């Protein structure tokens, strides 16, 4: 009987260890939409020197003067153009480049904030050095100041969710420009859940993102 019980007990113990171990892993999951765009057309490569994501974060109990804003550079990206129309695109952001512009003249505060934003409290860039936006659908629009609606999958910290942007898309010769509307996303949707002590002001859940990219035609 003891010989029979030992392997059973051992199996239960190992199963328990596996459950605990898996429970410590950060969730990496996707709610992404299926990509319905086509890459049939001319390829334009992202001009990383002249492309960026602009971000702005807020505090609930503080004024706009204590909000922070800055930029994130792109690592790579490309778009496809056919008959002068945007067909598809994907942009990969370098999260290690994240920086606050409002503190650029205050070196000590800038370094402190940038390090904090890159830490496990926020974007955990050591583990997730890139983020991305892949266009899944392109629709023309005449709504207000924008000529295009972009539907796509935004991926941050290994989590992908569908996000829609209104945008202005311009195709002029060998250059493509895309500038999206400022769009609020919920940081907690991407497991960015740091909460500061109340005396410092609670950080709002929404972060404003705006994508500004230029792409140049790839010459064969």
C-alpha positions in Angstrom: 0.0 0.0 0.0 2.8 2.4 0.9 4.4 1.7 -2.5 1.2 2.6 -4.2 0.6 5.8 -2.2 4.1 7.3 -2.7 3.8 7.9 -6.5 0.3 9.3 -6.0 1.4 11.8 -3.3 4.5 12.7 -5.3 2.3 13.5 -8.4 0.0 15.7 -6.3 2.9 17.6 -4.9 4.5 18.1 -8.3 1.1 19.3 -9.7 0.8 21.8 -6.8 4.3 23.1 -7.6 3.5 23.6 -11.2 0.3 25.5 -10.4 2.2 27.8 -8.0 5.0 28.3 -10.5 2.6 29.2 -13.3 0.8 31.5 -11.1 3.9 33.6 -10.7 4.2 34.2 -14.5 2.9 37.5 -15.8 -0.1 36.9 -18.2 0.7 37.4 -21.8 -2.5 37.3 -23.9 -4.2 38.7 -26.9 -7.6 40.1 -27.8 -6.2 41.2 -31.2 -8.4 41.4 -34.3 -7.7 39.4 -37.4 -5.5 41.3 -39.9 -7.6 42.0 -42.9 -5.2 44.3 -44.8 -3.0 43.4 -47.7 0.7 43.8 -48.5 0.0 43.9 -52.2 1.6 47.2 -53.3 4.7 49.3 -52.9 6.6 49.0 -49.7 7.6 52.1 -47.7 10.0 51.8 -44.8 9.7 53.9 -41.7 12.0 56.9 -41.3 12.8 56.3 -37.7 14.6 59.6 -37.3 11.4 61.5 -38.1 8.8 59.2 -36.5 7.7 59.0 -32.9 4.9 58.3 -30.5 3.9 61.2 -28.3 2.5 60.3 -24.9 1.0 62.2 -22.0 0.2 60.9 -18.5 -1.9 62.6 -15.8 -2.5 62.8 -12.0 -6.1 62.8 -10.7 -5.6 65.2 -7.9 -3.0 67.4 -9.5 -3.2 70.2 -12.2 -2.2 69.9 -15.8 1.1 71.5 -14.7 2.1 68.4 -12.9 1.3 66.1 -15.8 4.1 64.6 -17.8 4.5 64.2 -21.6 7.2 62.9 -23.8 8.2 60.7 -26.8 9.0 57.1 -27.7 11.1 56.4 -30.7 10.4 53.7 -33.3 12.8 50.7 -33.9 11.3 49.8 -37.2 8.2 49.7 -39.4 6.8 49.7 -42.8 3.6 50.5 -44.8 2.2 49.3 -48.1 0.7 51.7 -50.6 -1.3 50.8 -53.7 -2.7 53.2 -56.2 -1.9 56.1 -53.8 -3.8 54.5 -50.9 -2.6 53.1 -47.6 -3.1 49.3 -47.6 -1.4 48.1 -44.5 1.3 48.9 -42.0 3.1 47.9 -38.8 5.2 50.0 -36.4 7.5 48.7 -33.7 8.4 51.1 -30.9 11.6 51.0 -28.9 10.3 51.2 -25.3 13.9 51.7 -24.0 13.8 55.2 -25.7 10.8 56.4 -23.6 11.6 59.8 -22.2 9.8 62.8 -20.7 10.1 66.0 -22.6 8.7 68.3 -19.9 11.6 67.5 -17.7 14.4 67.7 -20.3 15.9 70.8 -18.6 15.8 69.1 -15.1 18.4 66.3 -15.5 17.9 64.7 -12.0 14.1 64.6 -12.2 14.2 63.4 -15.8 16.5 60.4 -15.0 14.3 59.5 -12.0 11.1 59.6 -13.9 12.5 57.8 -17.0 13.9 55.0 -14.8 10.6 54.7 -13.0 8.6 54.5 -16.2 10.9 51.8 -17.6 10.8 49.8 -14.4 8.5 46.9 -13.4 6.1 49.5 -11.9 5.2 50.6 -15.4 6.4 49.3 -18.8 9.1 46.8 -17.6 11.3 47.5 -20.6 13.9 44.9 -19.6 11.4 42.2 -20.2 9.3 43.9 -22.9 11.7 46.2 -24.9 9.3 46.8 -27.8 5.7 47.7 -28.3 3.8 47.7 -31.6 0.8 48.8 -33.6 -0.3 46.7 -36.6 -3.0 48.1 -38.9 -5.8 45.5 -39.5 -8.2 47.7 -41.5 -8.1 51.1 -43.3 -11.2 53.1 -44.0 -11.6 56.5 -45.6 -13.6 59.1 -43.7 -14.7 62.7 -43.9 -15.2 63.0 -40.2 -13.9 66.3 -38.9 -10.2 67.0 -39.4 -9.2 63.4 -40.4 -9.3 61.5 -43.7 -8.8 57.9 -42.5 -9.9 55.5 -39.8 -7.2 53.0 -38.8 -8.2 49.9 -37.0 -5.3 47.9 -35.5 -3.8 45.8 -32.8 -1.8 47.7 -30.1 0.7 45.4 -28.2 2.2 46.5 -24.9 4.0 44.3 -22.4 3.0 41.2 -24.4 -0.7 42.1 -24.4 -2.5 42.8 -27.6 -5.8 44.7 -27.9 -7.7 46.3 -30.8 -7.4 50.1 -30.8 -8.9 52.5 -33.4 -7.4 55.8 -34.4 -8.6 58.6 -36.6 -5.7 59.8 -38.7 -4.5 62.0 -41.5 -2.7 59.9 -44.2 -0.8 61.7 -46.9 0.9 59.9 -49.9 3.2 62.3 -51.8 5.6 60.7 -54.3 8.1 58.6 -52.3 6.9 59.8 -48.9 4.0 58.7 -46.7 3.0 60.6 -43.6 0.5 59.4 -41.0 -0.6 61.4 -38.0 -3.2 60.0 -35.7 -5.5 61.8 -33.3 -4.5 62.0 -29.7 -6.1 58.8 -28.2 -6.6 57.8 -24.6 -5.8 54.2 -23.8 -6.3 52.5 -20.4 -2.9 51.6 -19.1 -4.4 48.9 -16.8 -5.6 47.0 -19.9 -1.9 46.4 -20.6 -1.0 45.4 -17.0 0.5 48.9 -16.3 -0.9 49.1 -12.8 1.4 51.2 -10.6 -0.5 53.4 -8.1 1.5 56.1 -6.3 0.8 57.1 -2.6 -2.2 59.3 -2.2 -0.1 62.3 -1.0 1.6 62.4 -4.4 -1.6 62.2 -6.4 -3.2 59.1 -7.8 -2.1 58.4 -11.4 -5.0 58.3 -13.9 -5.7 55.1 -15.7 -5.8 56.8 -19.1 -2.7 57.7 -21.1 -2.9 59.8 -24.3 -1.0 58.4 -27.3 -0.4 60.0 -30.7 1.4 58.3 -33.5 3.4 60.4 -36.0 5.2 58.5 -38.7 7.0 59.2 -42.0 7.9 56.3 -44.4 10.0 56.4 -47.5 9.5 54.2 -50.6 11.9 51.3 -50.8 13.8 51.4 -54.1 14.5 48.1 -55.6 
